[in-house]
Amino acid sequence: MPPNVWLFLPTYNEAENLEAILRATTEQLEAAAPGHWRVLVVDDASPDGTGEIADRLARELDGVEVLHRSGKGGLGPAYLAGFEYALARGAELVIVMDADFSHDPRHLPAMIAAAGHCDLVLGSRYVRGGQVVNWPPLRRVLSRSGSLYARLMLGVQVRDLTAGFRCVHRRVLESVDPSSLRAQGYVFNIELTYRALLAGFKVEEVPICFRDREEGESKMSLPIAIEALRLVPKLRGLRTNVVEQRSNGGVRNRRVRWRSPHWPRRRQGILGAPGADSAGESAQDPDDRPSVRV
């Protein structure tokens, strides 16, 4: 039986953090899902040697694999690569977390447990019991304001829509079609959660303690913040309900069709129909395929 819990870490210049986060993560996964997990490092050709460290750790640690991408392509494409890799290998639960310890691996057992009764689990800073540590006041205000802005624009009750620490069932990924997600970076997370809600899936927020990174540099940038302001309103009206009727006029099936108007198209992937290239990103050369180290 293949492992049914997959966790992947998107990395770019995480040489200072990778070994510690991998060892801590594998320990927690073994406690929560003994013998039924794998960890994937998705590295975007980090110039600081993160990929080489990942290869060494894949040889040393059971259950660790590495996916090398050809260059820095942004969080959205890294997420998509991780989802496709895990689903192609039989994953039923896919977990995403940062590699800089801002997402504490000690929260993994609670998130996996919550996935037993819901479809998408978010590690949330903004529900009762959640907290943020070591952020300056301005960043706290911007983060909370951004979450409130997205909630009001989309009309949903999820309090931490930008949460990057998440555990998602295979059925959600197959239904919401991540290959057609139109945003990159943190808006990718908003859109994925919004589509899950529109499709009728149950989303639960589990409180976490989010700590600002101590090593390396933050990947948050002004262009990503501007993208959020610009794209979040465009996420409304994504869904079209499609009803398939029986010959006698009764309803045979209901499904969801996702609109992707006026955006460049991605190539076909395992997750579904071709979608849009992430904003600000160009399509990958067909001959420039990721390499894998197991």
Residue pairs with C-beta under 8 A, 6 or more apart in sequence:
1 36
2 89
2 90
3 35
3 36
3 37
3 38
3 63
3 89
3 90
3 91
4 33
4 36
4 90
4 91
4 92
4 93
5 29
5 32
5 33
5 36
5 37
5 38
5 91
5 92
5 93
5 95
5 112
6 37
6 38
6 39
6 40
6 86
6 89
6 91
6 93
6 94
6 95
7 25
7 29
7 37
7 38
7 39
7 40
7 94
7 95
7 96
7 97
7 108
8 39
8 40
8 41
8 42
8 67
8 82
8 85
8 86
8 94
8 95
8 96
9 18
9 21
9 22
9 25
9 39
9 40
9 41
9 42
9 97
9 98
9 99
10 42
10 44
10 75
10 78
10 79
10 82
10 96
10 98
10 99
11 18
11 41
11 42
11 43
11 44
11 46
11 50
11 51
11 54
11 99
12 43
12 44
12 46
12 50
12 72
12 219
13 46
13 47
13 48
13 50
13 216
13 217
14 21
14 46
14 48
14 50
14 99
14 100
14 216
15 46
15 48
15 49
15 50
15 53
16 215
16 216
17 99
17 100
17 101
17 213
17 215
17 216
18 41
18 50
18 53
18 54
18 57
18 99
19 53
19 57
20 101
21 99
21 100
21 101
21 105
22 39
22 41
22 54
22 57
22 61
22 64
23 61
24 105
24 106
25 39
25 97
25 105
25 108
26 37
26 39
26 61
26 62
26 63
26 64
27 105
28 105
28 106
28 108
28 109
29 37
29 39
29 63
29 108
30 37
31 109
32 108
32 109
32 112
32 113
33 112
37 63
38 63
38 64
38 65
38 86
38 89
39 63
39 64
39 65
40 64
40 65
40 66
40 67
40 82
40 85
40 86
41 54
41 57
41 58
41 64
41 65
41 66
41 67
41 99
42 67
42 69
42 78
42 81
42 82
42 85
43 50
43 51
43 54
43 66
43 67
43 68
43 69
44 69
44 71
44 72
44 73
44 78
45 51
45 68
45 69
45 70
45 71
45 72
51 66
51 68
54 64
54 66
54 293
55 66
55 293
57 64
58 64
58 65
58 66
58 293
58 294
65 292
65 293
65 294
66 292
66 293
66 294
67 81
67 82
67 85
67 290
67 291
67 292
68 290
68 291
68 292
68 293
69 77
69 78
69 81
69 290
70 284
70 288
70 289
70 290
73 278
73 281
73 284
74 184
74 185
74 278
74 280
74 281
75 164
75 184
75 185
75 186
75 188
75 219
76 181
76 183
76 184
76 185
76 188
76 278
76 281
77 184
77 278
77 281
77 284
79 96
79 178
79 188
80 178
80 179
80 181
80 269
80 271
81 290
82 94
82 96
83 94
83 173
83 178
83 271
84 269
84 270
84 271
85 292
86 94
87 94
87 170
87 173
87 174
87 270
87 271
88 270
91 170
92 169
92 170
93 112
93 115
93 167
93 168
93 169
93 170
94 167
94 168
94 170
94 173
95 108
95 111
95 112
95 166
95 167
95 168
96 164
96 165
96 166
96 168
97 103
97 105
97 123
97 164
97 165
98 164
98 165
100 213
100 214
100 215
100 216
101 211
101 213
101 214
102 210
102 211
102 212
102 213
103 123
103 164
103 165
103 208
103 210
104 208
104 209
104 211
107 123
107 165
107 206
107 208
107 209
110 206
111 121
111 123
111 165
111 167
111 206
112 167
114 121
114 167
114 204
114 206
115 121
115 167
115 169
117 202
117 204
118 201
118 202
118 203
118 204
119 168
119 169
119 171
119 172
119 196
119 201
119 202
119 203
120 166
120 167
120 168
120 169
120 172
120 193
120 196
120 201
120 202
120 203
120 204
121 166
121 167
121 168
121 203
121 204
121 205
121 206
122 158
122 160
122 163
122 165
122 166
122 193
122 203
122 204
122 205
122 206
123 160
123 163
123 165
123 166
123 205
123 206
123 208
123 210
124 130
124 159
124 160
124 163
124 205
124 206
124 207
124 208
125 131
125 132
125 143
125 160
125 163
125 208
125 210
126 144
126 147
126 159
126 160
126 205
127 159
127 160
127 205
127 206
127 207
128 207
129 207
130 160
130 205
130 207
130 208
130 209
130 210
131 207
131 209
131 210
132 140
132 143
132 209
132 210
132 211
132 212
133 209
133 210
133 211
133 212
134 211
134 212
135 143
135 212
142 225
143 162
146 162
146 225
146 228
147 159
147 160
147 161
147 162
149 228
149 229
149 232
150 161
150 162
150 190
150 228
150 232
151 157
151 158
151 159
151 161
153 232
153 233
153 235
153 236
154 161
154 190
154 194
154 232
154 235
154 236
156 193
156 194
156 197
158 193
158 197
158 203
158 205
159 205
160 205
161 189
161 190
161 193
161 194
162 186
162 189
162 190
162 228
163 189
163 193
163 205
164 186
164 189
165 208
165 210
166 189
168 192
168 196
169 201
171 201
172 196
172 199
172 201
173 271
174 271
174 272
175 196
175 199
175 201
175 256
176 192
176 195
176 196
176 199
176 258
177 195
177 258
177 271
177 272
177 273
177 275
178 192
178 271
178 272
178 275
179 266
179 268
179 269
179 271
179 272
179 273
179 274
179 275
180 258
180 260
180 266
180 272
180 273
180 274
180 275
180 276
181 188
181 191
181 192
181 195
181 275
181 276
181 278
182 191
182 231
182 234
182 260
182 263
182 275
182 276
182 278
182 279
183 190
183 191
183 227
183 231
183 235
183 278
183 279
184 224
184 227
184 278
184 279
184 280
184 281
185 224
185 227
185 228
186 220
186 224
186 228
187 224
187 227
187 228
187 231
187 232
188 278
190 228
190 232
190 235
191 235
191 238
193 203
194 235
194 238
195 238
195 239
195 258
196 203
197 203
198 238
198 239
198 256
199 239
199 256
212 218
223 280
227 279
227 280
231 279
237 259
238 258
238 259
239 256
239 257
239 258
239 259
240 256
240 257
240 258
240 259
241 254
241 255
241 256
241 257
242 254
242 255
242 256
242 257
243 251
243 253
243 254
244 251
244 252
244 253
244 254
244 255
245 251
245 252
246 252
260 275
260 276
263 275
263 276
263 277
264 276
264 277
264 283
265 274
265 275
265 276
265 277
266 274
266 275
266 276
266 277
266 283
267 274
267 283
267 286
268 274
277 283
